[in-house]
């Protein structure tokens, strides 16, 4: 996935998190969710990129803990106006690093020529945001490949509405999530739909990528809409298969609870 001719870079941090480096015009970049500063600083410097902004999807430490160290590493000594901007949800301002720009659903940000749209997708946390830049969807812990985040601060109707908002984005979007959870999510998806040949093929493809240590992200939103069980809760056939005909929220709640307890 390239923005302005430059690739989005996934920096693995901790056990299974990703911080995403998003190329902007010139040699500028934004970083989504710097859980740990050191590997992100290295990745930016290796590529000769300068940090323009930090986008925070939500307040969990594995997504924000490196923010200040990262920003300080790319700030001029005089603390002047070219300091990178920290951007996050107004509603969670008190649980986030000090924000230079607090945003909410529908906000539009501009980094030079590059436009970023902000979507509020509560459920995993109450102030969870997703960022859409060009064809890239940075979904944090709201939506994973073949899975979704746990509902720590929201109920099933809230989280389901958030996922529907993401599913309404165009099919050619690419999904960049906050964690490498694809293999475990596919095991659960196959447990729900053991005869689904598409899932079987995905499992083989993903296993091969992981065997090489390669990321399974981004995935295509089109594929997620078709095969991610948490996005299929409005599909009448899937509802019947899973025993919740006509009730997407009840099905979503049942799947989320089942996944929480799935070994
Ligand atoms: Zn989280």
Boltz pocket constraint, residues with backbone or C-beta under 6 A from the ligand:
constraints:
  - pocket:
      binder: B
      contacts: [[A, 58], [A, 60], [A, 124], [A, 141]]
      max_distance: 6.0
